[in-house]
C-alpha cells in the first residue's frame, strides 16, 4: 500500500509511515546499508536522482486525470488523489526538512493537520473519512506545495554528505522514497475504486493494459521438503521493520501451485454455488457475504455471455486466463476450501517463491499479520509505523501490477483486514 493505507479503515499496506522529528532515526532499523529503489547506484550522490524519479513517477500517474478526479472519496478506506500527492509531500517536509534544515519555513503551517495520516505523536489530523470533503487547498496549490518541497529537498540532498546528520537524512529520504512508492500503488487502486462507482465506467488510461495479462505458470504443484528454513530480510538494501528479524522456522512437507488462481477457475467456483454454501466460509466471512450480498469479485458484472469487469481501461470482458483479482481473504479461503486445498502460510510462500513466477497480484496467505521473533516496537511515532497494526489483519505476499518497479522483494509483507478487496489481490493454492 505513509501508508495510511491500511487502516483500511486503518492502515496497511501497507503500514508505512514516518519518524517524528524528535525521535532518533536509529531507534528502528529501516535501512541496511545501500539500496537502489529507483535508478542506479548506491552512493549519496544518487539519492537526489532517486528522489526526483519517484516524485516524477507520482506526477506521471496523475497525467490522465481531470481536476474533478482528484477529490472524490466514496468510502473511508479510499483516499482522494489530491490527498495522496499532498501526504507524500508532507512526509518529506515533516520528517526531513523541518528537522534538518535550519530555519526551514513550512509552505503552510496548517498542512500538517490536513495531511498527517495516523501519527498521534506528531499531532491532530483530519478525520480519514473527511479527506474528500476538502475542496481547498486546490489541486493547483498542492502542486505548488510539491514544487516547494522538491526544491528544498534537492537543495538539501545536493550537499548532504557535508551535513552532520548525513546518514540520518539519507536513511529518512530513502524511507520517504519507499513510502511514496507505496502511495503510488494506493493512488491507482483508490482511483480505480472511485471511477468504478461511476455508472459511465470512465477510462483512466486506455494504455494501462496490465489487468488481463495471462497468469504466469503452468498450474503444476511444486513439492517443498520438510525442514528448517530462514525467513525475513537479510543483507544490504532497504527493508521495512516488519521484515525483521530474520529467523528460523520449521515447515512440514507441502506443495504449492506455480500459478495463481485464474478468472476461469474462480468463475467455476461462482457457478458451483460457492457464494451460497456456508460450509466453505469462515464464520465471519459468511456473515460478510450475507451482509454485503457478495456474489463475485469486486468489479465483476454478470451478463448473458459471461462476465465483464471494470478496469482502469474502462469496462472489459473478463479474461479467463488472467489471475483473479479483487478478492478478499474470505473469498480466497472459501475458494481453497472448495478446491480441497488451502492457502499457503507466508513462511511457505517465502520459502517456495524462488521456484515460481510471481508479481501479478498480491497473494493472500493463511498467516495473520504478527511480529516476527525479535521484532521490537520503538517508542513514540516510530512505534506507530507498523507495530500497532499487528492485529486482526492477514498477510499478503508478492506484488501486483500496480506496484512500482523495484518496489518488491521476497520478504515484503503486505497486510489488510480480511474483508478488504480493492487492492489487486488474488490467491495461490497449497496442499
One Martini backbone bead per residue (centre of mass of N, CA, C, O) as a GRO file, in nm:
protein
  431
    1UNK     BB    1   0.099   0.042   0.000
    2UNK     BB    2   0.247   0.648   0.458
    3UNK     BB    3   0.059   0.441   0.528
    4UNK     BB    4  -0.268   0.458   0.538
    5UNK     BB    5  -0.305   0.197   0.394
    6UNK     BB    6  -0.430   0.042   0.657
    7UNK     BB    7  -0.679   0.096   0.794
    8UNK     BB    8  -0.911   0.041   0.621
    9UNK     BB    9  -0.957   0.132   0.848
   10UNK     BB   10  -0.647   0.210   0.866
   11UNK     BB   11  -0.366   0.012   0.764
   12UNK     BB   12  -0.136  -0.080   0.530
   13UNK     BB   13   0.057  -0.168   0.357
   14UNK     BB   14   0.127  -0.084   0.437
   15UNK     BB   15   0.258   0.015   0.681
   16UNK     BB   16   0.360   0.326   0.663
   17UNK     BB   17   0.584   0.602   0.748
   18UNK     BB   18   0.702   0.792   1.021
   19UNK     BB   19   0.927   1.023   1.176
   20UNK     BB   20   0.975   1.192   1.435
   21UNK     BB   21   1.172   1.466   1.495
   22UNK     BB   22   1.239   1.353   1.811
   23UNK     BB   23   1.348   1.084   1.677
   24UNK     BB   24   1.573   0.863   1.649
   25UNK     BB   25   1.642   0.681   1.372
   26UNK     BB   26   1.799   0.437   1.526
   27UNK     BB   27   1.541   0.307   1.668
   28UNK     BB   28   1.517   0.182   1.374
   29UNK     BB   29   1.539  -0.069   1.116
   30UNK     BB   30   1.519   0.033   0.771
   31UNK     BB   31   1.834   0.022   0.696
   32UNK     BB   32   2.079  -0.178   0.493
   33UNK     BB   33   2.277   0.021   0.373
   34UNK     BB   34   2.225  -0.023   0.059
   35UNK     BB   35   2.033   0.118  -0.224
   36UNK     BB   36   1.784   0.063  -0.519
   37UNK     BB   37   1.489   0.181  -0.594
   38UNK     BB   38   1.584   0.419  -0.792
   39UNK     BB   39   1.792   0.356  -1.003
   40UNK     BB   40   2.138   0.391  -0.984
   41UNK     BB   41   2.309   0.312  -0.728
   42UNK     BB   42   2.450   0.407  -0.376
   43UNK     BB   43   2.526   0.678  -0.357
   44UNK     BB   44   2.457   0.987  -0.238
   45UNK     BB   45   2.442   1.120  -0.529
   46UNK     BB   46   2.176   0.934  -0.604
   47UNK     BB   47   1.942   1.033  -0.422
   48UNK     BB   48   1.828   1.269  -0.584
   49UNK     BB   49   1.746   1.098  -0.831
   50UNK     BB   50   1.548   0.912  -0.681
   51UNK     BB   51   1.365   1.128  -0.579
   52UNK     BB   52   1.283   1.247  -0.853
   53UNK     BB   53   1.168   0.989  -0.979
   54UNK     BB   54   0.930   0.943  -0.778
   55UNK     BB   55   0.797   1.221  -0.813
   56UNK     BB   56   0.746   1.189  -1.120
   57UNK     BB   57   0.579   0.931  -1.108
   58UNK     BB   58   0.334   1.052  -0.968
   59UNK     BB   59   0.266   1.264  -1.181
   60UNK     BB   60   0.223   1.064  -1.418
   61UNK     BB   61  -0.030   0.924  -1.293
   62UNK     BB   62  -0.198   1.212  -1.323
   63UNK     BB   63  -0.221   1.290  -1.629
   64UNK     BB   64  -0.520   1.158  -1.701
   65UNK     BB   65  -0.650   1.369  -1.526
   66UNK     BB   66  -0.898   1.541  -1.386
   67UNK     BB   67  -0.979   1.756  -1.149
   68UNK     BB   68  -1.228   1.585  -1.043
   69UNK     BB   69  -1.050   1.321  -0.971
   70UNK     BB   70  -0.898   1.429  -0.696
   71UNK     BB   71  -1.154   1.421  -0.467
   72UNK     BB   72  -1.294   1.166  -0.431
   73UNK     BB   73  -1.471   0.976  -0.142
   74UNK     BB   74  -1.680   0.707  -0.108
   75UNK     BB   75  -1.483   0.587   0.115
   76UNK     BB   76  -1.276   0.555   0.382
   77UNK     BB   77  -1.040   0.360   0.250
   78UNK     BB   78  -1.038   0.595   0.048
   79UNK     BB   79  -0.825   0.821  -0.118
   80UNK     BB   80  -0.754   1.100  -0.254
   81UNK     BB   81  -0.535   1.212  -0.477
   82UNK     BB   82  -0.470   1.479  -0.341
   83UNK     BB   83  -0.382   1.351  -0.075
   84UNK     BB   84  -0.146   1.180  -0.172
   85UNK     BB   85   0.031   1.420  -0.296
   86UNK     BB   86   0.043   1.562  -0.014
   87UNK     BB   87   0.140   1.347   0.191
   88UNK     BB   88   0.415   1.281   0.055
   89UNK     BB   89   0.514   1.571   0.100
   90UNK     BB   90   0.484   1.591   0.405
   91UNK     BB   91   0.691   1.384   0.479
   92UNK     BB   92   0.944   1.546   0.389
   93UNK     BB   93   0.887   1.797   0.556
   94UNK     BB   94   0.853   1.664   0.844
   95UNK     BB   95   1.104   1.441   0.846
   96UNK     BB   96   1.332   1.644   0.716
   97UNK     BB   97   1.323   1.957   0.686
   98UNK     BB   98   1.226   2.041   0.978
   99UNK     BB   99   1.486   1.896   1.108
  100UNK     BB  100   1.754   1.983   0.899
  101UNK     BB  101   1.659   2.277   0.834
  102UNK     BB  102   1.746   2.577   0.893
  103UNK     BB  103   1.479   2.779   0.915
  104UNK     BB  104   1.240   2.639   0.816
  105UNK     BB  105   0.967   2.708   0.590
  106UNK     BB  106   0.659   2.644   0.569
  107UNK     BB  107   0.417   2.646   0.340
  108UNK     BB  108   0.189   2.535   0.558
  109UNK     BB  109   0.090   2.508   0.887
  110UNK     BB  110  -0.187   2.330   0.820
  111UNK     BB  111  -0.087   2.064   0.667
  112UNK     BB  112  -0.041   1.867   0.902
  113UNK     BB  113  -0.344   1.829   0.962
  114UNK     BB  114  -0.436   1.741   0.667
  115UNK     BB  115  -0.166   1.516   0.600
  116UNK     BB  116  -0.183   1.344   0.819
  117UNK     BB  117  -0.253   1.016   0.899
  118UNK     BB  118  -0.153   0.840   1.210
  119UNK     BB  119   0.021   1.050   1.396
  120UNK     BB  120  -0.006   1.127   1.723
  121UNK     BB  121   0.273   1.249   1.790
  122UNK     BB  122   0.247   1.493   1.585
  123UNK     BB  123  -0.084   1.511   1.578
  124UNK     BB  124  -0.344   1.630   1.459
  125UNK     BB  125  -0.624   1.540   1.230
  126UNK     BB  126  -0.793   1.448   0.977
  127UNK     BB  127  -1.050   1.276   0.912
  128UNK     BB  128  -1.051   1.026   0.697
  129UNK     BB  129  -1.356   1.052   0.586
  130UNK     BB  130  -1.286   1.386   0.510
  131UNK     BB  131  -1.087   1.422   0.266
  132UNK     BB  132  -1.319   1.468   0.034
  133UNK     BB  133  -1.429   1.762   0.154
  134UNK     BB  134  -1.170   1.913   0.037
  135UNK     BB  135  -1.142   2.181  -0.184
  136UNK     BB  136  -0.939   2.295   0.022
  137UNK     BB  137  -0.690   2.288  -0.122
  138UNK     BB  138  -0.593   2.301  -0.425
  139UNK     BB  139  -0.441   2.142  -0.672
  140UNK     BB  140  -0.252   2.371  -0.742
  141UNK     BB  141  -0.139   2.404  -0.454
  142UNK     BB  142  -0.021   2.119  -0.429
  143UNK     BB  143   0.185   2.153  -0.660
  144UNK     BB  144   0.331   2.386  -0.521
  145UNK     BB  145   0.413   2.222  -0.277
  146UNK     BB  146   0.584   2.016  -0.422
  147UNK     BB  147   0.787   2.218  -0.541
  148UNK     BB  148   0.887   2.337  -0.276
  149UNK     BB  149   0.990   2.068  -0.152
  150UNK     BB  150   1.173   1.972  -0.383
  151UNK     BB  151   1.371   2.210  -0.373
  152UNK     BB  152   1.458   2.165  -0.077
  153UNK     BB  153   1.559   1.875  -0.112
  154UNK     BB  154   1.773   1.926  -0.331
  155UNK     BB  155   1.943   2.116  -0.162
  156UNK     BB  156   2.006   1.910   0.059
  157UNK     BB  157   2.113   1.667  -0.125
  158UNK     BB  158   2.346   1.821  -0.277
  159UNK     BB  159   2.497   1.843   0.042
  160UNK     BB  160   2.475   1.593   0.243
  161UNK     BB  161   2.773   1.497   0.314
  162UNK     BB  162   2.819   1.773   0.496
  163UNK     BB  163   2.628   1.678   0.697
  164UNK     BB  164   2.597   1.580   1.027
  165UNK     BB  165   2.314   1.411   0.928
  166UNK     BB  166   2.348   1.231   0.671
  167UNK     BB  167   2.245   0.945   0.740
  168UNK     BB  168   1.961   1.026   0.834
  169UNK     BB  169   1.873   1.165   0.575
  170UNK     BB  170   1.911   0.926   0.383
  171UNK     BB  171   1.721   0.727   0.531
  172UNK     BB  172   1.461   0.902   0.527
  173UNK     BB  173   1.452   0.937   0.222
  174UNK     BB  174   1.432   0.639   0.157
  175UNK     BB  175   1.168   0.600   0.305
  176UNK     BB  176   1.011   0.812   0.136
  177UNK     BB  177   1.034   0.666  -0.132
  178UNK     BB  178   0.884   0.408  -0.043
  179UNK     BB  179   0.630   0.550   0.050
  180UNK     BB  180   0.552   0.667  -0.230
  181UNK     BB  181   0.525   0.397  -0.374
  182UNK     BB  182   0.286   0.303  -0.211
  183UNK     BB  183   0.103   0.547  -0.299
  184UNK     BB  184   0.098   0.482  -0.598
  185UNK     BB  185  -0.073   0.230  -0.564
  186UNK     BB  186  -0.306   0.359  -0.407
  187UNK     BB  187  -0.386   0.564  -0.616
  188UNK     BB  188  -0.488   0.352  -0.821
  189UNK     BB  189  -0.691   0.190  -0.640
  190UNK     BB  190  -0.857   0.433  -0.550
  191UNK     BB  191  -0.930   0.536  -0.831
  192UNK     BB  192  -1.073   0.283  -0.926
  193UNK     BB  193  -1.296   0.295  -0.718
  194UNK     BB  194  -1.410   0.568  -0.797
  195UNK     BB  195  -1.466   0.502  -1.101
  196UNK     BB  196  -1.639   0.236  -1.033
  197UNK     BB  197  -1.897   0.416  -0.929
  198UNK     BB  198  -1.939   0.493  -1.222
  199UNK     BB  199  -2.183   0.434  -1.469
  200UNK     BB  200  -1.977   0.523  -1.715
  201UNK     BB  201  -1.701   0.387  -1.709
  202UNK     BB  202  -1.434   0.530  -1.680
  203UNK     BB  203  -1.126   0.624  -1.812
  204UNK     BB  204  -0.795   0.643  -1.734
  205UNK     BB  205  -0.617   0.431  -1.938
  206UNK     BB  206  -0.584   0.271  -2.241
  207UNK     BB  207  -0.270   0.169  -2.181
  208UNK     BB  208  -0.365   0.008  -1.916
  209UNK     BB  209  -0.291  -0.345  -1.985
  210UNK     BB  210  -0.249  -0.545  -1.711
  211UNK     BB  211  -0.511  -0.706  -1.603
  212UNK     BB  212  -0.506  -0.937  -1.866
  213UNK     BB  213  -0.278  -1.103  -1.798
  214UNK     BB  214  -0.139  -1.389  -1.807
  215UNK     BB  215  -0.084  -1.637  -1.613
  216UNK     BB  216   0.172  -1.757  -1.442
  217UNK     BB  217   0.225  -2.069  -1.542
  218UNK     BB  218   0.094  -2.431  -1.539
  219UNK     BB  219  -0.054  -2.562  -1.277
  220UNK     BB  220   0.165  -2.670  -1.094
  221UNK     BB  221   0.322  -2.861  -0.840
  222UNK     BB  222   0.540  -2.785  -0.567
  223UNK     BB  223   0.777  -2.947  -0.386
  224UNK     BB  224   0.844  -2.923  -0.029
  225UNK     BB  225   1.050  -2.992   0.205
  226UNK     BB  226   1.114  -3.071   0.501
  227UNK     BB  227   1.224  -2.808   0.735
  228UNK     BB  228   1.460  -2.562   0.769
  229UNK     BB  229   1.398  -2.200   0.755
  230UNK     BB  230   1.461  -1.880   0.634
  231UNK     BB  231   1.318  -1.570   0.761
  232UNK     BB  232   1.371  -1.277   0.615
  233UNK     BB  233   1.573  -1.016   0.618
  234UNK     BB  234   1.892  -0.977   0.436
  235UNK     BB  235   2.136  -0.751   0.400
  236UNK     BB  236   2.141  -0.522   0.165
  237UNK     BB  237   1.922  -0.265   0.203
  238UNK     BB  238   1.591  -0.219   0.201
  239UNK     BB  239   1.356  -0.230   0.484
  240UNK     BB  240   1.112  -0.319   0.679
  241UNK     BB  241   1.056  -0.397   1.010
  242UNK     BB  242   0.853  -0.646   0.943
  243UNK     BB  243   1.114  -0.817   0.814
  244UNK     BB  244   1.192  -0.836   1.114
  245UNK     BB  245   1.366  -1.090   1.211
  246UNK     BB  246   1.564  -1.318   1.123
  247UNK     BB  247   1.443  -1.664   1.102
  248UNK     BB  248   1.349  -1.983   1.214
  249UNK     BB  249   1.169  -2.246   1.047
  250UNK     BB  250   0.934  -2.510   1.050
  251UNK     BB  251   0.846  -2.734   0.779
  252UNK     BB  252   0.638  -2.910   0.630
  253UNK     BB  253   0.542  -3.078   0.387
  254UNK     BB  254   0.475  -2.924   0.060
  255UNK     BB  255   0.251  -2.775  -0.183
  256UNK     BB  256   0.272  -2.545  -0.471
  257UNK     BB  257   0.163  -2.338  -0.693
  258UNK     BB  258   0.280  -2.192  -1.009
  259UNK     BB  259  -0.020  -2.063  -1.003
  260UNK     BB  260  -0.256  -1.856  -1.008
  261UNK     BB  261  -0.569  -1.801  -0.982
  262UNK     BB  262  -0.817  -1.782  -1.212
  263UNK     BB  263  -1.096  -1.664  -1.355
  264UNK     BB  264  -1.208  -1.935  -1.449
  265UNK     BB  265  -1.185  -2.078  -1.176
  266UNK     BB  266  -1.362  -1.874  -1.019
  267UNK     BB  267  -1.618  -1.906  -1.191
  268UNK     BB  268  -1.667  -2.199  -1.101
  269UNK     BB  269  -1.724  -2.129  -0.808
  270UNK     BB  270  -1.975  -1.966  -0.866
  271UNK     BB  271  -2.139  -2.182  -1.034
  272UNK     BB  272  -2.118  -2.390  -0.776
  273UNK     BB  273  -2.205  -2.203  -0.516
  274UNK     BB  274  -1.989  -2.062  -0.327
  275UNK     BB  275  -2.174  -1.812  -0.213
  276UNK     BB  276  -2.404  -2.042  -0.087
  277UNK     BB  277  -2.183  -2.204   0.098
  278UNK     BB  278  -2.119  -2.213   0.434
  279UNK     BB  279  -1.897  -2.446   0.448
  280UNK     BB  280  -1.657  -2.258   0.311
  281UNK     BB  281  -1.675  -2.055   0.555
  282UNK     BB  282  -1.612  -1.837   0.758
  283UNK     BB  283  -1.803  -1.691   0.980
  284UNK     BB  284  -1.731  -1.396   0.905
  285UNK     BB  285  -1.750  -1.440   0.600
  286UNK     BB  286  -2.050  -1.515   0.588
  287UNK     BB  287  -2.153  -1.252   0.708
  288UNK     BB  288  -2.032  -1.074   0.485
  289UNK     BB  289  -2.183  -1.193   0.246
  290UNK     BB  290  -2.471  -1.138   0.353
  291UNK     BB  291  -2.449  -0.827   0.425
  292UNK     BB  292  -2.325  -0.763   0.106
  293UNK     BB  293  -2.407  -0.942  -0.132
  294UNK     BB  294  -2.190  -1.147  -0.232
  295UNK     BB  295  -2.108  -1.286  -0.582
  296UNK     BB  296  -1.822  -1.148  -0.649
  297UNK     BB  297  -1.584  -0.990  -0.750
  298UNK     BB  298  -1.472  -0.700  -0.770
  299UNK     BB  299  -1.623  -0.553  -1.068
  300UNK     BB  300  -1.812  -0.769  -1.135
  301UNK     BB  301  -2.034  -0.866  -1.424
  302UNK     BB  302  -2.320  -1.005  -1.527
  303UNK     BB  303  -2.392  -1.174  -1.839
  304UNK     BB  304  -2.499  -1.361  -2.097
  305UNK     BB  305  -2.177  -1.428  -2.186
  306UNK     BB  306  -2.079  -1.359  -1.875
  307UNK     BB  307  -1.800  -1.154  -1.790
  308UNK     BB  308  -1.740  -0.840  -1.647
  309UNK     BB  309  -1.507  -0.556  -1.587
  310UNK     BB  310  -1.356  -0.314  -1.410
  311UNK     BB  311  -1.109  -0.092  -1.534
  312UNK     BB  312  -0.860   0.139  -1.622
  313UNK     BB  313  -1.000   0.095  -1.928
  314UNK     BB  314  -1.259   0.005  -1.829
  315UNK     BB  315  -1.481  -0.192  -1.963
  316UNK     BB  316  -1.438  -0.554  -1.958
  317UNK     BB  317  -1.364  -0.854  -2.036
  318UNK     BB  318  -1.306  -1.141  -1.888
  319UNK     BB  319  -1.011  -1.305  -1.854
  320UNK     BB  320  -0.963  -1.639  -1.801
  321UNK     BB  321  -0.622  -1.631  -1.783
  322UNK     BB  322  -0.629  -1.446  -1.560
  323UNK     BB  323  -0.579  -1.342  -1.261
  324UNK     BB  324  -0.741  -1.307  -0.998
  325UNK     BB  325  -0.919  -1.021  -0.856
  326UNK     BB  326  -1.055  -0.865  -0.593
  327UNK     BB  327  -1.014  -1.044  -0.331
  328UNK     BB  328  -1.066  -1.173  -0.039
  329UNK     BB  329  -0.984  -1.373   0.211
  330UNK     BB  330  -1.253  -1.516   0.228
  331UNK     BB  331  -1.261  -1.599  -0.074
  332UNK     BB  332  -0.994  -1.749  -0.087
  333UNK     BB  333  -1.062  -1.961   0.132
  334UNK     BB  334  -1.319  -2.074  -0.003
  335UNK     BB  335  -1.188  -2.172  -0.260
  336UNK     BB  336  -0.987  -2.367  -0.127
  337UNK     BB  337  -1.203  -2.544   0.002
  338UNK     BB  338  -1.339  -2.640  -0.261
  339UNK     BB  339  -1.053  -2.754  -0.374
  340UNK     BB  340  -0.913  -2.911  -0.124
  341UNK     BB  341  -0.741  -2.680   0.003
  342UNK     BB  342  -0.507  -2.404   0.051
  343UNK     BB  343  -0.336  -2.164   0.195
  344UNK     BB  344  -0.049  -2.033   0.234
  345UNK     BB  345   0.189  -1.950   0.414
  346UNK     BB  346   0.425  -1.709   0.440
  347UNK     BB  347   0.658  -1.915   0.475
  348UNK     BB  348   0.602  -2.089   0.231
  349UNK     BB  349   0.614  -1.870   0.021
  350UNK     BB  350   0.908  -1.775   0.074
  351UNK     BB  351   1.044  -2.052   0.031
  352UNK     BB  352   0.911  -2.101  -0.278
  353UNK     BB  353   0.937  -1.838  -0.473
  354UNK     BB  354   1.192  -1.932  -0.656
  355UNK     BB  355   0.994  -2.162  -0.817
  356UNK     BB  356   0.818  -1.909  -0.905
  357UNK     BB  357   0.609  -1.684  -1.052
  358UNK     BB  358   0.570  -1.337  -0.956
  359UNK     BB  359   0.362  -1.009  -0.957
  360UNK     BB  360   0.039  -0.970  -1.028
  361UNK     BB  361  -0.040  -1.036  -0.722
  362UNK     BB  362  -0.161  -1.021  -0.432
  363UNK     BB  363  -0.118  -1.283  -0.182
  364UNK     BB  364  -0.291  -1.467   0.007
  365UNK     BB  365  -0.262  -1.584   0.334
  366UNK     BB  366  -0.277  -1.784   0.641
  367UNK     BB  367  -0.145  -1.531   0.782
  368UNK     BB  368  -0.107  -1.347   1.034
  369UNK     BB  369  -0.031  -1.024   1.137
  370UNK     BB  370   0.288  -1.054   1.285
  371UNK     BB  371   0.548  -1.062   1.477
  372UNK     BB  372   0.861  -1.127   1.485
  373UNK     BB  373   1.117  -1.251   1.611
  374UNK     BB  374   1.269  -0.953   1.745
  375UNK     BB  375   1.062  -0.754   1.743
  376UNK     BB  376   1.068  -0.390   1.785
  377UNK     BB  377   0.888  -0.138   1.942
  378UNK     BB  378   0.914   0.170   1.923
  379UNK     BB  379   0.881   0.474   2.024
  380UNK     BB  380   0.635   0.654   1.943
  381UNK     BB  381   0.609   0.713   1.613
  382UNK     BB  382   0.757   0.456   1.528
  383UNK     BB  383   0.546   0.265   1.672
  384UNK     BB  384   0.311   0.353   1.454
  385UNK     BB  385   0.402   0.217   1.180
  386UNK     BB  386   0.347  -0.115   1.260
  387UNK     BB  387   0.283  -0.245   1.541
  388UNK     BB  388  -0.027  -0.138   1.576
  389UNK     BB  389  -0.123  -0.345   1.318
  390UNK     BB  390  -0.078  -0.635   1.474
  391UNK     BB  391  -0.409  -0.687   1.411
  392UNK     BB  392  -0.668  -0.825   1.234
  393UNK     BB  393  -0.466  -0.931   1.004
  394UNK     BB  394  -0.352  -1.018   0.679
  395UNK     BB  395  -0.116  -1.170   0.477
  396UNK     BB  396   0.069  -1.058   0.195
  397UNK     BB  397   0.227  -1.155  -0.111
  398UNK     BB  398   0.450  -0.986  -0.327
  399UNK     BB  399   0.277  -0.834  -0.600
  400UNK     BB  400   0.165  -0.597  -0.844
  401UNK     BB  401   0.069  -0.418  -1.129
  402UNK     BB  402   0.090  -0.145  -0.927
  403UNK     BB  403   0.374  -0.186  -0.855
  404UNK     BB  404   0.652  -0.046  -0.842
  405UNK     BB  405   0.939  -0.056  -0.967
  406UNK     BB  406   1.152  -0.204  -0.725
  407UNK     BB  407   0.904  -0.261  -0.489
  408UNK     BB  408   1.028  -0.559  -0.433
  409UNK     BB  409   1.029  -0.867  -0.233
  410UNK     BB  410   1.024  -1.173  -0.071
  411UNK     BB  411   0.985  -1.021   0.232
  412UNK     BB  412   0.736  -0.874   0.176
  413UNK     BB  413   0.471  -0.724   0.388
  414UNK     BB  414   0.145  -0.738   0.352
  415UNK     BB  415  -0.174  -0.580   0.481
  416UNK     BB  416  -0.515  -0.683   0.568
  417UNK     BB  417  -0.823  -0.700   0.601
  418UNK     BB  418  -1.026  -0.971   0.513
  419UNK     BB  419  -1.249  -0.781   0.347
  420UNK     BB  420  -1.047  -0.666   0.160
  421UNK     BB  421  -1.055  -0.577  -0.228
  422UNK     BB  422  -0.919  -0.310  -0.382
  423UNK     BB  423  -0.693  -0.465  -0.441
  424UNK     BB  424  -0.456  -0.666  -0.620
  425UNK     BB  425  -0.605  -0.954  -0.516
  426UNK     BB  426  -0.517  -1.298  -0.460
  427UNK     BB  427  -0.426  -1.653  -0.533
  428UNK     BB  428  -0.265  -1.950  -0.390
  429UNK     BB  429  -0.214  -2.286  -0.379
  430UNK     BB  430  -0.215  -2.545  -0.123
  431UNK     BB  431  -0.098  -2.893   0.029
   0.00000   0.00000   0.00000
